[in-house]
Amino acid sequence: MSIKLIADSGATKCEWCLLQQGKKKSITTQGISPYFLSASQITELLTAELLPKLKQVVVDEVFFYGTGLANMNNVKILQSVLKKAFPKAAIEVQNDLLAASRALCGKEKGIACILGTGANSCYYNGKKIVKNSPGLGYILGDEGSGAYLGKKVIQYYLYQTFDEELKARFEKRFAVSNNEILENVYKKPLANRYLASYAIFLAENRGHYMVENIIEDGLNDFFFTHLYKYRESWTLPIHFVGSIAHGFRDVLKELCDTYELELGTILKAPMAGLIAYHR
């Protein structure tokens, strides 16, 4: 039986799973994105954080899924680095949307959606991604994502739309000045992650009508802007993966019921589904 290594990587952390004789071994390393790390830096990271934990295991197949891998140059960089690290292995490098599709749909047709820090979606025909509603990133798009919902929280606070109760809760939770917020959004790197960090406020204050409105409106924007664009949405199950999807799964169910769509699987992270797929 071949020994398989599966990786699911974001920019901050990478989750690895070694499948060997029916057993699983999980390893976490720093995130690997060719947008942020050079080939030599990725090699150093693997040498320091991953290879020592594999204890001389000879891997037969590596399946690497990650962010920034819709770009073919990035795919080539990663393939060559992984080939050096695992010279005897067959290497497959794919983007996070295919990871979501395989994890959620397996080998069946379906609509696969990512709702985490960012958002994405596609129609998957059981083998490959056939249609993808364009992801415009957190400034122009990312409807329904953590960054999108977090932006709404900040807007409600800065525009003084929150009532006194929510305003007080926000100030107690974040203890941040208006200037600090604007500085982080407009001048510092990784503004999308900064915005997404405010989505936790919604999860912690469920039941307040303003909070419920932000969640429902934000997720509804995702349905209207993206899911409506796929003809297949009306005939196939719609699956979700990501922290936002998992945290607000009750709202996703309500929206699917309202629009008479079939809700499929909701996963917090894709790894369990990827293990099932590659087994």
N, C-alpha and C positions, 0 to 999 in steps of 0.2 A: 504494500500500500504506500502510495507516494506521500512524502512529508511536505505539507503546504504551510506557507506563511502568508497571512492576510494582513494588510495594513489599511487603516482608515485614518487619514490625516487632515487636520485643519492647520491653520497657520500657527496656533499656539501649542497644540499637543497632538501626538500621533499614537493611536491605539493599535497594537500588534497582537495577532493571535497565531500561535504555532499549533497546527493540527498534526498530531503524530500518534498513529495506532489507536485512533478513537479518543485520544485525550487532548485536552485544550490547555495551552499555557498562555496567559495574558501578560503582555509587557507594555509599559507606557514610556514613550520618549518625548522629547520636545517635538513641536510641530515641524513638518518638512514642506516648505513651499519654495519652488524654484524662483518665485518672485522676490523672496526675501533672503534666500541662502544661495551661495554659489555652489558649484559641483564639489569643490574641495571642502567647503564647510559642511555639506551634507555627508560627505565621506567621513569627516572627523566625527560628526554626530553619531553616525552608525557604528563607527569603531569604538567610541566611548560608551554609548548608551545601549546599543542593541546587541552587537555581536558577543560581548562577554556573557550575556544572559542566555544565549543559545547554546553555550557550552559545547562547541565543536559539532553540533548537529549538522548534517549535510542536507540542506533543503533542496527539494526537487522542483517546487513551483513557488513563485512569489507573485501575489496579486496585490498591487499597490493602487489604492484609490485616494485621490486627494484634491485639494483646492488648487486652482490655477492650472489645471491640466487639460483645459479645453484648448490651450496653446500648444501646438505641436513641437515647438522648440523646447518647451519645458518638459514635455514627455520624453524627448530624446535625451535631454540632460539626465533625467531620473533613470531612464533605462540603462544608460551607460554606467552610472554610479552603482546601481543595484547589481548589474552584471559583474562588476569588479568585486563587490561584496559577496555575491553568491555565484561564483563562476560556473557551477554545475547545474544551476537552476534555469528553468524556463521562466521568463519575466513577462508579466502583463501589467501595463500602467494605464489607468483609466481615470476619468474625472469623477468628482463627487456626485454628480447627477446620475451617472450610470451605477454608482455604488447604491444610491437610494433606490433606483429602479430594480436592481437585482435583489436588494435586501427586502423590498416591499412586495414586489410582484413575482419574484422567482423566475419561472419560465412562462408565466401567464401574461396576457395583455392587461394593461391598466394605466391609470394616470398616477404618476409618482410626483410627490411634492416635498420640497424641503422648506421647513419653516423653523429656522434657528436664528443665529445672528443676522444672516441674510435669508433671501427667499429665492426659490427656483421651482420649476415644474416642467413636466414633459409628458408626451404620450409615448409609451413603451410597448412594443409589439410582442414582447416575450423573448426577443433576441437583442433588439437594439432600440435606441431612441429614434423615433420617427419625426416627431414634432417637438419644438421647444419654444415656449413663449419667451421673448427676449428678456433677459435679466439686465436691468439698467443700473444696478448698483444702488447704494443707499441714498445717493443724492437725488437721482431722478426716479427711482423705483423702489424695489424690495418691499412692495406692499405686503402687509401681514407679518413681516419679520420682526425680530427683537429690536433692530435698529429703528424700524418704522414706528413700532409701538412706543419705544423709549422716547423717540422724537416727540410723539404726541403728549407724553407725560410732561416733558420739559416745556412744550408749548403751553399746555394748560397751566403750568406753574408760573411761567414767566409772563403770560398774558393775564394772570390773575383770574383765570376761569374757575379754578378749584374753589370750592366753598371753604370757609374758615377751618373746618375740621380736617379736610384733606390737605390744605395748605400747611397746617400745623404738623400733620403726620409726615408730609414730605420733608419739611425742614428738620424734623427730629431724625428722620431716616438718613438723610444725605448731608446735612450740615455743610452746605456749599453756597457760595455767593453767586449772584447772577454773572458777575465778571468771570469767575472761574469756569462756569458752564460754557460761556461763549468762547473763552480761551481754549478749552478742551475741544470744542466742536470745530472752531475755525483755524486754530493755529498749531494744534498738536497732531501727531500721527495717530492712525487707527481710530479716527472719529466714529466709525461705524460700531466698533466694539464699545466705545464710550457711551454712545447713544443706547446701545442694546442693554447696557448695565442698568438702565433705568426701568426696563420692562419688569424687573423683579417687584417694583412698587405695585404693579397691577395685580400680580399673583398674591401679594401680601394684603391687599385691600379689596378682595372680592366681596361682592354684595352691595358696595356703594354704587349708586346709579351712574355716577360719572365714570367710574372705573369700568363698569360693565359696558357703557357706551363706547369707550375707547377701544376695548377689546373687540367688541362686536363690529364696530365700524372698520377697524384695521383689518380684521380677518375677512369681512365682507368685501373690502377693496381688493383683496387677493382673489376671491372668487370671481368678482366682476371683471377685473383686469386680466386675469390669466385663465381660470378654469372655463369661463364662458367662451374662450377662443378655440377650445378643442371640441369638435363635433362629438368625439368619443366620450366626453364627460357625461353625456346623457345615457350612454349604454354600458359603460364599464365602471368598475369600482375605483374610487379615488382614495389613494393611500397617502399617508403623511409620515415624515420623519423629522425629528428635531425637537429642541427643548421647548420652543413656543407651541408647536403642535401638541406635544405631550402634555404641557402644563394647562393648555386651554382646550383640551379635547372635547369637553362638554359643549363648548361654543361651536366647534367644528361640526359636531353631531347635529346641533340645532340648525345650523346653516344648511347642511346637507338635507335635513328633513324638509326645511322650508323650500329649498329649490328642487326637491324630489330627485336628489342625487344619491347614489349608493356609496356610503362610507365604507372604506376597506380597513386595512390595518393602520394603526398609529404606533410608531416606535419612537423612543427617546433618542436612540442612536442606531446606526445601521449594522453594527458588528454582528449581533445575533442572527440577523437575516442573511448577512454575507457568509457566515459559517454554514448555515443551512444550505445556501446556494452552492457553495463550493464543495460541500460534502457529497 
